[in-house]
Amino acid sequence: MTEMDTDQPDTSRRTILSLAAVAAVFPWASVAQTVDGTVYVIAELIAKPGKDATVRAALIAFARRAPKEAGCISYHLHEDVAVPGRFLTYEVWRDKAAIEAHFQAPAMKAAGPALAKLLAKPLGVTSMKLLV
C-alpha cells in the first residue's frame, strides 16, 4: 500500500520541503477572513526584467484554473498598463480553508517555487474587507 492509498497525510521530507517552499512564495497564512468568512485578496507579482512573458503565461494558466476550484467565488488577473510585468490578482474565496486549499493544489505546489525565481521581489499579499 502506498501513501497515496491511505488517508494519512504525506509527511515525506520531499513533501514537507515542497510545502515550505510554497508557503514562502505564497504567504496565505497572512490572509484574513471577514466577519462572514469570505476572503478578499489582492496579490502583487513583479516579474524580473525580461521574464514578464514567462510570468504572464504562468499566471494566465493559474487564473484559468482557479475559478474551477471549490470555494473560488472570483479570480481576476490584471497587468499594469504603465509597468509591463507588474501583475495583480483580485481574488474572492468562500473562506480561509478554500484559499488554503488553492495554495495546496498540485499546480500551485509544482509551479510556485519556479515562479518565485522569476519575480523581482517576493509576492505581496493584501487581505481586504468589502465596504460597499
ZIKA-V983859 format. One record per backbone hydrogen bond with DSSP energy under -0.5 kcal/mol. CO is the residue of the C=O (numbers start at 1). NH is the residue of the N-H. Records with the same first field share a line. If there is no record, write none. Layout:
BEGIN
CO->NH + NH
END
This chain:
BEGIN
2->5
3->6
9->11
12->16
13->17
14->18
15->19
16->20
17->21
18->22
19->23
20->24
21->25
22->26
25->27
26->28
27->30
28->31
34->37
38->34 + 40
39->93
40->128
41->91
42->126
43->89
44->124
45->47 + 87
46->120 + 121
48->51
51->55
52->56
53->57
54->58
55->59
56->60
57->61
58->62
59->63
60->64
61->65
62->66
63->67
65->68
66->69
69->72
71->73 + 94
74->92
76->90
78->88
83->86
85->47 + 87
86->80
87->45
88->78
89->43 + 91
90->76
91->41
92->73 + 74
93->39
95->99
96->100
97->101
98->102
99->103
100->104
101->105
102->105
105->109
106->110
107->111
108->112
111->115
112->116
113->117
115->118
116->119
118->48
124->44
126->42
128->40
END
